[in-house]
């Protein structure tokens, strides 16, 4: 599976073969998840640093309460995929296609061109921190740095009301 399609696994659990295989083929291991972190923080990540991607997992009960019922029987549900188009400390730049975009998404200008008018923006005193769009039932959240370069693109399900 291509890294740009990892978001299609959001909602599946850590014991699903599709999730395990996709992580393995992209250079990671599901064994990187820490039951202690998942219990204490309700989130942990499988880091695919060389690829520029991080996969977020939450306890199945937490996922069901906040998003929807997960698919699968594992104890942890994949809750989101973080893409790093400009890289970060210890994380290579993600060079693949950003989900739901046809072009590059390295700046706010490119995010607006790719996704259109945001449904929600966090802005204070003219500084933009993030934008959110809904695409095909998924939430796309883009976080920016002070220069409006993209820090991360998160693809997840929207939280329940």
MITOR-40332 format. One record per residue (C-alpha): residue in three letters; x, y, z. Coordinates in steps of 0.5 Angstrom, whole numbers, padded with zeros to 4 digits, always signed. Layout:
MITOR-40332
ALAXYZ;...
END
This chain:
MITOR-40332
UNK+0000+0000+0000;UNK+0002+0007-0002;UNK+0004+0012+0004;UNK-0001+0017+0001;UNK-0007+0011+0002;UNK-0005+0010+0009;UNK-0011+0014+0011;UNK-0016+0009+0009;UNK-0014+0005+0015;UNK-0016+0010+0020;UNK-0021+0006+0024;UNK-0018-0001+0023;UNK-0015-0004+0029;UNK-0008-0006+0031;UNK-0009-0013+0030;UNK-0012-0012+0023;UNK-0007-0015+0017;UNK-0008-0009+0013;UNK-0006-0005+0018;UNK+0000-0009+0020;UNK+0002-0010+0013;UNK+0002-0003+0011;UNK+0006-0001+0017;UNK+0011-0007+0015;UNK+0012-0005+0008;UNK+0013+0002+0010;UNK+0019+0001+0015;UNK+0015+0000+0021;UNK+0012-0005+0026;UNK+0006-0005+0030;UNK+0010-0007+0036;UNK+0012+0000+0037;UNK+0006+0002+0040;UNK+0006+0002+0048;UNK+0001+0000+0052;UNK+0003+0004+0058;UNK+0003+0011+0053;UNK-0004+0008+0051;UNK-0007+0007+0058;UNK-0004+0014+0061;UNK-0004+0019+0055;UNK-0010+0015+0051;UNK-0005+0016+0044;UNK+0001+0013+0042;UNK+0004+0013+0035;UNK+0008+0009+0030;UNK+0013+0013+0027;UNK+0015+0012+0020;UNK+0020+0018+0020;UNK+0024+0016+0014;UNK+0018+0016+0010;UNK+0015+0023+0013;UNK+0009+0020+0017;UNK+0006+0018+0024;UNK+0000+0014+0025;UNK-0004+0015+0031;UNK-0007+0010+0035;UNK-0012+0011+0041;UNK-0015+0005+0045;UNK-0021+0002+0042;UNK-0026+0005+0047;UNK-0024+0012+0047;UNK-0024+0012+0039;UNK-0031+0009+0039;UNK-0033+0014+0044;UNK-0030+0020+0040;UNK-0031+0018+0033;UNK-0034+0012+0031;UNK-0034+0004+0032;UNK-0027+0002+0030;UNK-0027-0004+0025;UNK-0023-0010+0028;UNK-0022-0013+0034;UNK-0016-0011+0037;UNK-0015-0006+0043;UNK-0012+0000+0039;UNK-0016+0004+0033;UNK-0012+0008+0028;UNK-0014+0015+0029;UNK-0011+0019+0024;UNK-0005+0019+0020;UNK+0000+0025+0020;UNK+0004+0027+0014;UNK+0010+0032+0014;UNK+0011+0035+0007;UNK+0016+0040+0010;UNK+0019+0034+0015;UNK+0021+0036+0022;UNK+0026+0034+0027;UNK+0028+0027+0026;UNK+0023+0026+0021;UNK+0024+0026+0013;UNK+0020+0030+0009;UNK+0014+0027+0006;UNK+0015+0026-0002;UNK+0008+0023-0004;UNK+0001+0025-0005;UNK-0003+0029+0000;UNK-0009+0025+0001;UNK-0015+0029-0003;UNK-0010+0034-0006;UNK-0008+0034-0013;UNK-0002+0038-0012;UNK+0004+0040-0007;UNK+0001+0042+0000;UNK+0008+0045+0003;UNK+0005+0052+0005;UNK-0002+0055+0007;UNK-0003+0058+0000;UNK-0002+0051-0003;UNK-0007+0048+0002;UNK-0012+0053+0000;UNK-0011+0052-0007;UNK-0011+0044-0006;UNK-0017+0044-0001;UNK-0021+0050-0002;UNK-0024+0055+0003;UNK-0023+0052+0010;UNK-0029+0050+0014;UNK-0026+0052+0020;UNK-0019+0056+0022;UNK-0016+0058+0028;UNK-0013+0065+0028;UNK-0011+0070+0033;UNK-0009+0077+0031;UNK-0008+0076+0024;UNK-0004+0069+0025;UNK-0006+0063+0023;UNK-0005+0057+0026;UNK-0009+0051+0023;UNK-0015+0050+0018;UNK-0020+0044+0017;UNK-0023+0041+0011;UNK-0028+0036+0011;UNK-0027+0031+0005;UNK-0030+0025+0003;UNK-0032+0024+0011;UNK-0025+0025+0013;UNK-0023+0031+0017;UNK-0016+0034+0014;UNK-0013+0039+0019;UNK-0007+0043+0017;UNK-0002+0046+0022;UNK+0002+0052+0020;UNK+0009+0055+0023;UNK+0010+0062+0024;UNK+0011+0063+0016;UNK+0005+0059+0014;UNK+0009+0053+0012;UNK+0006+0047+0013;UNK+0008+0043+0019;UNK+0003+0037+0019;UNK-0003+0035+0015;UNK-0007+0030+0019;UNK-0013+0026+0016;UNK-0018+0023+0021;UNK-0025+0022+0022;UNK-0029+0028+0025;UNK-0030+0028+0032;UNK-0037+0026+0034;UNK-0042+0032+0036;
END
